């Protein structure tokens, strides 16, 4: 199966494989949303099926919950779990301080709640997600539907005083209608190009009436697992200041993932 994967999918796969090894029997694990996180859910499902791994998974979206149940992971709510040992999720961008932009899959609100309710957050990503400065990927902001156009205007006014290059704000669409999050909200995408002060921007955005949450994850990620298309994996721990390098072997029997697409 892995011989048919593109280099970027191989990178996602090996990052997910390496992160799955961090999950121990009996853990309560936050399960992220998105294409890379889906690889992780499949890897954990394989470990449940073949190795008898017993975990409780707290999904960050309805589609992650569906996939987790499909592969045999016990799914519980965050309220049922109480507190998590570990959350593993993807990212749209990460910088050298492991600050993130997330929300490309419109699940940023649940993702941030789950990540901050965990002892550790581990991000899995292909090498292309690393940036020197956040902002090339549009920053998602979840807003309530009521008065969303006013909220957008307030955001645009606020951006004038922020250290960013662009200030275009667009409503995310799904076909002809606005995209709707699991919480029934809209997503505004901020096309900033470069974010000079992510911490300041995250704080300011959340003060705007109508804003529910923004996709800047500051001081939340503890480790990042970076996958490469040739099977190499690099794990960086921001707390320990360590960098570990490894190589994951591809198994031809990994057909548990044969139906997984971006």
PyMOL commands that set and color helices and strands:
alter all, ss='L'
color gray80, all
select helices_A, chain A and resi 2-4+7-20+35-51+62-70+78-81+108-116+127-129+148-159+198-205+255-257
alter helices_A, ss='H'
color red, helices_A
select strands_A, chain A and resi 28-31+56-59+74-75+86-89+93-94+100-101+121-126+139-143+168-171+173-174+177-178+186-191+211-214+216-217+223-227+232-237+242-247
alter strands_A, ss='S'
color yellow, strands_A
deselect
rebuild
show_as cartoon
